[in-house]
Amino acid sequence: MGSRLSQRGNFLARGALWLRQAKILLLAPLLVTVIVAGIYWRWQVVRQTAPASAHYGLSPADIEIVPESDWIDSRVLLKKVVQDASLDDRLSLLDPKLNERISLAFRDHPWVERVERVEKFHPPRIKVTIVYRQPVAIVLGPGDLAADQVKYHAVDRNGIRLPIEDYVVDLNPLEKLAWVRHVPLKPPTEGEPWEDGRVLGAAKIADAIGPSWQKFSLLAIEPSPQPVPGSTQTYAFDLVTRGDQKIPWGRQSVGDESKTEKLSMEPTAKAKSQKLKAYVEQHGVNLDGDPVRTVSDEENYRSGEKSSPPQRGQTGGQTE
């Protein structure tokens, strides 16, 4: 009798233990689900409230553009980008698409050649590193530039029209760039390239000569009235000095000269520019025949061997 009671007690004990284990197995997934749901709910609350908090929030004033441009006011650029891309809404460092959004906004501006990177910092701040387009020439309409009676458009080395009004701080340096004359004034939309081979070719010439434009005493670039035989976009050009002398440049391709250099008998714009520079350095005169300060002159002047450097106005243009 005692043995039977003992067996029955063991059986009941094992049954109770099994029931407790079964309850734990059944309740564990539910408990995990509750915990996960609680964590998710808390994250949703944080995700929705944190972007609006001052701890992560940004305003346009927190966007920094580097480097500064030599030509335009970066504050005006930022204001225009913010306006066009609707970046004046509250921004957040937690926005996973913030960098892409800001990069696209700047990339679409005519004065921006490319966006190198967008960086986020805390306390909330954005730094945008860009490469600016550089004006190399101005395309003149009819009239007298000196009397402010002419409308002109700035272009970069690829013939892309750059906006001037409200952007360019000082117009004087702009007006000392190469003047592109005697072309129909049919400007494209700002930020778009000219389709006229005369403007595209002139932009390549001006870019090749670069900072030496003033030293050479050059004033303008003039294309031939018609394209060269066998082409619709390639023109011949003359360089016009400040002394009103014309120097034949020859034809100027508007394509990638590095790809056609070996196939063409015409020297590249870079090669022609180097020949002009060699002439000026060798003879010590600009293209109007006036004396210019050479590298040796600079060294002698610094060492005290020359009493004074050449003065502005003696060269028909400014010396470098």
C-alpha positions in Angstrom: 0.0 0.0 0.0 2.7 2.4 1.0 4.6 1.6 -2.2 1.6 2.5 -4.4 1.1 5.8 -2.6 4.8 6.6 -3.1 4.6 5.8 -6.9 1.4 7.9 -7.2 3.1 10.9 -5.5 6.1 10.7 -7.8 3.8 10.6 -10.8 1.9 13.7 -9.6 5.2 15.5 -8.9 6.5 14.8 -12.4 3.2 15.9 -13.9 3.3 19.2 -12.0 6.9 19.8 -13.2 5.9 19.1 -16.8 3.0 21.6 -16.6 5.4 24.3 -15.2 7.8 23.6 -18.1 5.0 23.7 -20.6 3.8 27.0 -19.3 7.3 28.5 -19.6 7.7 27.2 -23.1 4.3 28.7 -24.1 4.9 32.0 -22.3 8.5 32.6 -23.4 7.7 33.5 -27.0 4.9 35.8 -25.9 7.2 37.5 -23.4 9.9 38.0 -26.1 7.3 39.4 -28.4 6.2 41.9 -25.8 9.7 43.0 -25.1 10.5 43.4 -28.8 7.3 45.3 -29.4 8.2 47.6 -26.5 11.6 48.3 -27.9 10.2 48.9 -31.4 7.6 51.3 -30.1 10.2 53.2 -28.1 12.4 53.5 -31.2 9.6 54.8 -33.3 8.9 57.5 -30.7 12.6 58.4 -30.7 12.9 58.3 -34.5 9.9 60.6 -34.9 10.8 63.1 -32.2 14.7 63.2 -32.4 14.9 64.8 -35.9 12.8 67.7 -34.7 14.9 68.2 -31.6 17.6 70.9 -31.3 20.1 68.1 -30.6 19.9 66.8 -34.2 18.2 69.6 -36.1 19.8 71.8 -38.8 19.0 75.1 -40.5 20.5 76.5 -43.7 22.8 78.7 -41.5 24.4 75.4 -40.4 25.6 74.6 -43.9 29.2 75.6 -44.7 30.6 75.8 -48.3 34.3 75.3 -48.8 36.4 76.7 -50.4 35.5 80.3 -51.0 35.1 81.3 -54.6 37.3 83.9 -56.3 34.4 85.0 -58.4 31.1 84.8 -56.5 29.7 85.3 -53.1 29.2 81.9 -51.5 26.4 83.3 -49.3 24.4 84.1 -52.4 25.1 80.6 -53.8 23.9 79.0 -50.6 20.7 81.1 -50.5 19.9 80.2 -54.1 20.6 76.5 -53.6 18.4 76.4 -50.4 15.6 78.2 -52.2 15.6 76.0 -55.4 15.9 72.7 -53.5 13.5 73.6 -50.6 16.2 73.1 -48.1 14.8 75.8 -45.9 12.7 73.2 -44.2 14.0 71.8 -40.9 16.8 69.3 -41.6 18.1 66.5 -39.4 21.4 64.8 -39.0 19.4 61.5 -38.6 18.0 61.8 -42.1 19.8 58.9 -44.0 19.3 60.7 -47.3 20.5 64.1 -46.1 23.9 64.0 -47.7 22.5 62.9 -51.1 19.8 65.5 -51.0 22.3 68.3 -50.3 24.8 67.0 -52.9 22.1 67.0 -55.6 21.0 70.5 -54.7 24.5 71.9 -55.1 25.3 69.9 -58.2 22.4 71.4 -60.1 23.7 75.0 -59.7 25.4 76.5 -62.8 28.4 77.7 -60.8 29.2 74.3 -59.4 31.2 72.0 -61.5 31.0 69.1 -59.1 30.4 68.3 -55.4 33.4 66.5 -53.9 31.8 65.5 -50.6 29.2 66.3 -48.0 30.1 65.8 -44.3 27.9 65.8 -41.2 29.2 66.9 -37.8 27.8 67.1 -34.3 26.9 69.6 -32.9 24.7 69.9 -36.0 26.7 71.2 -38.9 27.1 70.3 -42.6 30.3 71.0 -44.7 30.0 70.9 -48.5 33.2 70.8 -50.5 32.7 71.8 -54.1 34.7 72.6 -57.2 33.5 75.8 -58.9 33.3 76.5 -62.6 35.8 79.2 -63.6 34.9 81.9 -66.1 37.4 82.1 -68.9 35.7 84.4 -71.4 32.8 86.8 -71.9 30.6 86.7 -75.0 29.9 90.2 -76.1 26.7 91.5 -77.7 26.6 94.6 -79.9 27.5 97.9 -78.2 30.3 99.5 -76.2 31.5 97.6 -73.1 33.5 100.6 -71.8 30.3 102.7 -71.8 28.2 100.0 -70.1 26.0 99.7 -73.2 26.6 96.1 -74.0 25.2 92.9 -72.6 27.6 90.0 -72.1 27.6 86.5 -70.8 30.4 84.7 -68.9 31.4 81.1 -70.0 33.6 78.5 -68.5 36.1 76.4 -70.4 33.4 74.1 -71.8 31.3 77.0 -73.0 28.7 76.7 -70.2 26.9 80.0 -69.5 27.4 81.2 -66.0 25.0 83.6 -64.2 26.5 87.0 -63.4 23.7 89.1 -61.8 23.5 88.8 -58.0 26.5 86.4 -58.0 29.6 88.2 -59.2 31.0 90.5 -56.5 33.3 92.6 -58.7 32.7 92.9 -62.5 36.1 94.4 -63.2 38.1 91.2 -63.2 35.4 89.6 -65.3 35.7 92.2 -68.0 39.5 91.6 -68.2 38.9 88.1 -69.4 38.9 87.2 -73.1 36.2 89.0 -75.1 34.5 86.8 -77.7 33.4 89.1 -80.5 31.4 88.8 -83.7 29.2 85.9 -82.8 25.4 85.8 -82.8 24.2 86.5 -79.3 21.9 83.5 -78.8 22.7 82.5 -75.2 21.5 79.2 -73.7 19.8 78.8 -70.4 22.2 79.5 -67.5 24.1 76.3 -66.6 23.8 75.0 -70.2 26.6 75.0 -72.9 26.5 77.1 -76.0 25.9 75.1 -79.1 27.7 77.6 -81.3 31.2 76.3 -82.3 32.5 79.9 -82.3 31.8 80.2 -78.6 33.0 76.7 -77.8 36.2 77.1 -79.7 36.9 80.6 -78.2 36.4 79.2 -74.7 39.0 76.5 -75.3 41.5 79.1 -76.6 40.9 81.4 -73.6 41.3 78.4 -71.2 44.5 77.3 -72.8 46.1 80.8 -72.5 44.7 81.2 -69.0 46.4 83.7 -66.6 48.8 84.8 -69.3 46.0 86.6 -71.2 46.8 90.0 -69.6 50.6 89.5 -69.8 50.3 88.8 -73.5 48.4 92.1 -73.9 45.4 90.3 -75.5 41.9 91.7 -75.7 39.6 89.6 -77.8 39.0 86.4 -79.8 37.3 86.6 -83.2 36.1 83.6 -85.2 36.0 83.4 -89.0 32.6 84.2 -90.5 32.1 80.6 -91.7 33.3 77.2 -90.4 36.4 75.6 -92.0 35.7 73.5 -95.1 34.3 70.0 -94.2 33.0 71.0 -90.7 30.0 72.7 -89.2 31.4 73.5 -85.8 35.1 74.1 -86.3 36.2 77.7 -87.0 39.4 79.6 -87.5 40.2 82.3 -85.0 42.2 85.5 -84.6 43.6 86.8 -81.4 43.2 90.6 -81.1 45.7 92.5 -78.9 45.0 95.7 -76.9 47.0 97.5 -79.5 44.5 96.2 -82.1 46.9 93.8 -83.8 45.5 90.5 -85.1 47.4 87.3 -84.6 46.2 84.2 -86.5 45.4 81.3 -84.2 44.2 78.9 -86.9 41.4 76.4 -86.5 40.2 75.3 -83.1 38.4 72.0 -82.6 35.6 71.9 -80.1 36.1 68.2 -79.3 38.5 66.4 -77.0 41.9 67.4 -78.5 43.7 64.7 -76.5 41.9 62.0 -78.6 42.4 63.7 -82.0 45.9 65.2 -81.5 47.8 62.4 -83.3 45.3 62.4 -86.2 45.3 66.1 -86.7 48.0 68.3 -88.4 46.8 71.2 -86.3 48.6 71.8 -82.9 46.4 71.7 -79.8 45.3 74.8 -78.0 47.8 74.0 -75.2 50.6 73.6 -77.7 49.8 77.0 -79.4 49.6 78.7 -76.0 53.0 77.3 -75.0 54.5 78.7 -78.2 53.1 82.2 -77.4 54.5 82.0 -73.9 57.9 80.9 -75.2 57.9 83.9 -77.6 57.1 86.4 -74.8 59.6 84.9 -72.4 62.4 84.7 -75.0 61.9 88.3 -76.4 60.8 90.0 -73.2 57.9 91.7 -75.0 54.2 91.1 -75.1 52.3 90.5 -78.4 52.0 94.3 -78.9 55.8 94.5 -78.8 55.9 96.3 -75.4 58.4 95.2 -72.7 57.1 92.9 -70.0 58.6 91.7 -66.8 60.2 88.3 -67.3 61.2 85.8 -64.6 64.8 87.1 -64.7 63.6 90.7 -64.3 61.6 89.6 -61.2 64.7 87.9 -59.7 66.9 90.9 -60.4 64.4 93.3 -59.0 64.1 91.4 -55.8 67.9 91.3 -55.5 68.1 95.1 -56.0 69.8 95.0 -59.4 66.9 97.0 -61.0 65.8 100.3 -59.6 62.1 99.8 -60.4 59.9 97.3 -62.1 58.0 98.1 -65.3 55.0 100.2 -64.6 51.4 99.4 -65.4 50.3 100.9 -68.7 53.7 100.4 -70.4 52.7 97.0 -71.8 49.4 97.8 -73.4 47.9 95.7 -70.6 48.6 94.7 -67.1 51.6 92.6 -66.3 51.5 89.5 -64.2 
